[in-house]
């Protein structure tokens, strides 16, 4: 047998190893994968995915502003940016440890889940912020993750331990979903979930959805007049392999269809819990938002990039009094 020199042997091993990795993890790309003909009533077969801006660390929490920009969190670079969709220009708003999900409230204030602060914060356009809530019954939150405005105008948010600061103590012995009212009162709605993450309301305000990143499922609850939840059940499951991604951010269109980030892309569900199809993404998405003048475009935060996809559907935007 011919002896192979050590450097050459190492090179060959590297080539074989790289080939094995590529065989196990094929390159990701954008695809529209229908599970039902109804999928094509929501997304055009020829829809194109375009890049708005790239070069981020890890993008999260997009919020559309009618002035033509998105607020975008970068969890690795630890900043919130304004990203202008016309040219991809970025403006730093605030430097903040591990910002996560965002929303506007009905007064057009930006609310952010500030993981390092373990708080819900209100951020002003000049970057100054205040803290409406950081505790439940005197104990610090774990790491607020995502936030939405309810049909009653209150703020609803999830509090998993996914981004609990290393070395800091978990003070609340569960991972909850909460309601914050205009008086600053924080009420626990459910502790059913292992790691609650994305959340959304149906357009009629009667159903509340929240996903569990650890269990890889989506739950749905009935919404009572006082904002409390009832009759929780499993709505759907988003199963996948290791590294494929898990249920995370979600949004709803005006007809009540759900768009939930999950393994390899965005899973689209109808209100009855049927998986209509998947928008496979070149990078793993964490969250999304409806934008443009008609709220007919999905802006998607996917790892290092903000993408744009024009849809046939139009978004339900909870913080608008009357969604256009």
JOBELBEL-V745056 format. One record per residue. N is the residue number from 1. RES is the residue in one letter. PHI is phi as a letter, one per 20 degrees, with the letter a starting at -180 (999 if undefined). PSI is psi in whole degrees, 0 to 359 (NA if undefined). Layout:
BEGIN
N,RES,PHI,PSI  N,RES,PHI,PSI
END
This chain:
BEGIN
1,X,999,134  2,X,f,130  3,X,f,137  4,X,d,132  5,X,f,153  6,X,g,312  7,X,g,319  8,X,f,320  9,X,f,317  10,X,f,322  11,X,f,316  12,X,f,319  13,X,f,318  14,X,f,319  15,X,f,316  16,X,f,317  17,X,f,316  18,X,f,319  19,X,f,320  20,X,f,317  21,X,f,316  22,X,f,325  23,X,f,324  24,X,f,321  25,X,c,84  26,X,f,155  27,X,f,134  28,X,e,149  29,X,b,164  30,X,f,129  31,X,b,152  32,X,d,113  33,X,d,101  34,X,e,136  35,X,d,348  36,X,b,147  37,X,g,335  38,X,f,335  39,X,g,322  40,X,f,351  41,X,e,348  42,X,d,330  43,X,c,133  44,X,f,141  45,X,g,330  46,X,d,15  47,X,g,141  48,X,d,138  49,X,e,127  50,X,c,158  51,X,e,129  52,X,e,310  53,X,b,151  54,X,b,183  55,X,n,17  56,X,e,172  57,X,e,300  58,X,b,114  59,X,e,147  60,X,b,169  61,X,l,48  62,X,f,140  63,X,c,125  64,X,e,137  65,X,d,134  66,X,g,345  67,X,f,356  68,X,o,22  69,X,c,167  70,X,d,141  71,X,e,133  72,X,c,131  73,X,e,144  74,X,c,108  75,X,f,338  76,X,e,318  77,X,e,346  78,X,m,49  79,X,b,156  80,X,d,133  81,X,d,156  82,X,e,125  83,X,d,115  84,X,e,125  85,X,f,345  86,X,f,324  87,X,c,3  88,X,m,9  89,X,f,140  90,X,d,136  91,X,c,126  92,X,f,131  93,X,e,311  94,X,b,144  95,X,e,120  96,X,b,132  97,X,f,117  98,X,l,60  99,X,f,151  100,X,c,234  101,X,f,149  102,X,c,159  103,X,b,160  104,X,e,150  105,X,e,184  106,X,f,347  107,X,e,11  108,X,m,27  109,X,e,140  110,X,e,124  111,X,d,135  112,X,c,143  113,X,e,102  114,X,e,98  115,X,f,314  116,X,f,323  117,X,f,346  118,X,l,48  119,X,b,161  120,X,e,126  121,X,c,154  122,X,d,119  123,X,d,128  124,X,e,160  125,X,g,334  126,X,e,4  127,X,n,349  128,X,f,150  129,X,b,160  130,X,c,166  131,X,d,102  132,X,f,329  133,X,b,136  134,X,b,8  135,X,b,154  136,X,c,121  137,X,l,40  138,X,n,356  139,X,d,141  140,X,f,143  141,X,f,165  142,X,f,285  143,X,a,86  144,X,g,137  145,X,d,312  146,X,b,159  147,X,b,146  148,X,b,153  149,X,e,132  150,X,e,172  151,X,f,342  152,X,e,3  153,X,n,354  154,X,f,166  155,X,d,126  156,X,d,136  157,X,b,158  158,X,d,151  159,X,c,73  160,X,f,186  161,X,d,15  162,X,g,324  163,X,c,26  164,X,f,129  165,X,g,131  166,X,g,131  167,X,n,347  168,X,e,150  169,X,e,137  170,X,f,116  171,X,e,327  172,X,e,122  173,X,e,30  174,X,b,173  175,X,d,112  176,X,d,171  177,X,d,132  178,X,c,161  179,X,c,129  180,X,d,119  181,X,e,178  182,X,f,345  183,X,e,1  184,X,n,7  185,X,f,130  186,X,d,126  187,X,c,131  188,X,f,128  189,X,e,319  190,X,b,150  191,X,c,25  192,X,f,332  193,X,e,150  194,X,f,310  195,X,c,80  196,X,f,142  197,X,c,259  198,X,f,155  199,X,b,154  200,X,a,155  201,X,d,149  202,X,f,157  203,X,g,329  204,X,e,359  205,X,m,7  206,X,e,344  207,X,c,143  208,X,c,127  209,X,d,141  210,X,b,136  211,X,d,162  212,X,c,110  213,X,f,330  214,X,f,317  215,X,e,347  216,X,l,42  217,X,c,173  218,X,c,133  219,X,d,154  220,X,c,141  221,X,c,153  222,X,f,149  223,X,d,123  224,X,e,163  225,X,g,330  226,X,e,8  227,X,n,354  228,X,f,164  229,X,d,154  230,X,b,159  231,X,l,50  232,X,f,141  233,X,b,165  234,X,f,124  235,X,e,318  236,X,a,164  237,X,c,141  238,X,c,83  239,X,e,149  240,X,a,175  241,X,e,173  242,X,f,130  243,X,n,358  244,X,e,346  245,X,o,159  246,X,c,165  247,X,g,133  248,X,b,242  249,X,f,153  250,X,b,153  251,X,b,168  252,X,c,144  253,X,e,178  254,X,f,343  255,X,e,7  256,X,n,7  257,X,f,143  258,X,d,143  259,X,c,105  260,X,c,122  261,X,f,146  262,X,a,197  263,X,g,118  264,X,m,2  265,X,r,216  266,X,d,119  267,X,e,133  268,X,d,127  269,X,c,145  270,X,e,171  271,X,f,344  272,X,e,2  273,X,n,20  274,X,e,131  275,X,f,112  276,X,e,332  277,X,r,176  278,X,c,136  279,X,e,96  280,X,f,137  281,X,d,148  282,X,f,338  283,X,c,152  284,X,f,121  285,X,f,151  286,X,d,332  287,X,a,175  288,X,b,164  289,X,b,149  290,X,e,140  291,X,b,187  292,X,m,171  293,X,g,326  294,X,e,7  295,X,l,43  296,X,d,15  297,X,c,136  298,X,e,123  299,X,d,124  300,X,c,124  301,X,e,115  302,X,c,97  303,X,l,257  304,X,e,1  305,X,c,150  306,X,d,122  307,X,d,165  308,X,c,136  309,X,c,118  310,X,f,134  311,X,d,165  312,X,e,329  313,X,f,165  314,X,c,144  315,X,f,146  316,X,e,123  317,X,d,104  318,X,f,330  319,X,e,353  320,X,e,131  321,X,g,317  322,X,c,100  323,X,f,126  324,X,f,NA
END
